[in-house]
Amino acid sequence: MLKPKTLGLVILAVLLVGLGSWYLVHRHNNQLPQSPNPDTSTIKYAPATSQEKQADDAHKNDLSKDQTNPPPATTTPSGRVQVTPVITSATTSQVKAYVSGVVEDGGSCIFTFTNGTSSFTKTSSGFSNVSTTNCTPVSVSPSDFSGGGWSVTLHYLSNKYEGTSASTKVQ
């Protein structure tokens, strides 16, 4: 059996924990954001008005126009669709890149490394991904980079697509 003093301390501790829990819950509930417009929480069961129907129809027409009239694709002088490849990583050991908006296998990824008048080229093939064409990463050697200040650009070329990336500094 517990001594009266110990029993009193246990009861006091339980009360303090209970009171603290109640306070935290109450404080949290009062901090929830309130809707600025109380009517937004009600559901309107009445049929749509003619004005609402007209607005919906106009929105549907706008959406269908966007889908049936895509922006015209820019073509290169060779008749290919112009794309913009992206270099995601360029180090003195490996370069990785992809072509957004193109999903195909077999395109050529031509990486050109430059530093002033010095340059060299590495080539890899493109392979399709879910929503892009990835370039097979190219391996390079630190010994290929004499001095500093090297940059790399990617030229992607396939039967349908062509484009050149922005120049990226080799890290």
N, C-alpha and C positions, 0 to 999 in steps of 0.2 A: 504494500500500500504506500502511496506517495505521501510525503509529509505535507501539511497544509501550506507551507511556504512554497514548496516546489509545485504543488497543484495550482496555486495562485499564479506563479510565473508562467506555467504552461497555458493557462486560460488567457492570461494577458498577451502572450505571444500569438495565440490563435486569433484573438480579437484584433491585434495590430495587423496581422497578415490579411485578415478578412477586410478590415477597413481600408488598408492600402490597395487591395485588389479592387474594391468598389470604387475608390477614388480614381484609379487609373482608367477603369472602364468608363466611368462617368465623364472624365476629362476627354478621353478619346472620342466618345460619342458626340460631345459638344464641338469637336474640331472638324467634324465631317462637313464638307462644303454643302451649302444649301442651294437649291435651285433658285435662280433669280426670278423665274416665272413659275408660279405654282400650277399654271394650266398645262405645263409641258409634261407633267406626270399623269395626266388623264388621257384615256383612250377615247377617241371620237368614233362612234359606231355609225354615224350618219354617212350616207353615200357621198362621194366626191361631188363638189359643186361643178358647174359648167366651166367656171374660171379655172379651177384646179385641173380639170380634164384638158383644157386648152394648153395650159402650161406644161403638163405632162407630154402631150402630143408634140409640142414644139421642141421639147428637150429630146424626145425620141428621134425627131427629124434631124436635129443637130448631130446626134450621135451617129446616125446612119450616114450622114454626109461625110463625117470624119473618116469612116471606115471605107467608103466607096471612092473617095478622092484622096489617096495618100499623097504626100508631097512628092514631086517628081525627083527621081534619083539623078544625081550628077554622074555623068559618064566621063571617062578619060578619052583622050584622042583615039585610043585603040578600040573604043566602044565598050569597055568594061565599066561596071559600076564602081564609082570611087568610094573607097573605105578608108578609115583611119586606124591603123594598127596602134597598139599600146605596148610599150616596153614596161614590164612590171618590176624587173630586177636586172641590174647590170653591174656585175662585179668582175674582178680580174680572173675569175674562175668559171663563171657561167652567166648566160643571159637568158631571161624568160620573157615571153611576150604572147599576146593574143590579138585576135581581130574581132571586135564587137559587131554584132548584127549579122555575122556570116557563120553558117554552120555547114561545113563541107570538109571532105578529106582531100588531100593531095595537092593543095596549093604550095607554092614555094615561099619560104621565109628567108630573105636575103639580108643578113646583118652586115653593115659596113661600119668598121671601126676607123676613126680618123683622129689624127693629132697633127695639126699643121698640114704639112705636105705628105706625111706618112699615112698610109692606110692599108687595111687588109679586110678580106671578106670571108664570112662563114655562112653556110647555107644549111637549112633544115627544112623539113616538110611540115605542112599543117595537118592537123587532125581535128575532127569534129568533137565538140563537147556539147553540153546541153543547150547553151544559147550563144556559144562563141566558137571560133576556130582557134585552137591553141597551136602555137609553134612548138615543135620539139625543141627543148632547151639546147642551146649550143654551148659546148665546153670550150673554154679558152685557157691559156696558160699565162701566169703572171709574166713569164719571159717574153710574151708577145707585146707587152706594153713597156717599151723603153721610154723612160722619162714619165712625166705626169701629164695631165690635161687631156686624156683620151675621152672621146664620146662615141656613141653608137646610134645608128638609125636603122630602122627596119623597113624594108620594102617588101610588101606582100603582093604576090602575083599568082592568079589562077585563070582558068578559062573565062570566068564571069566577073571577077573582082580584081581591083588593083588599088594600091595606096601606099603612102609612105608616112611613117611615124614622125613625131617630133624628135629632135636630137636629145639624147639622155647622157649625162655624165657617167663614166665608168668609175665605180667606187673601189 
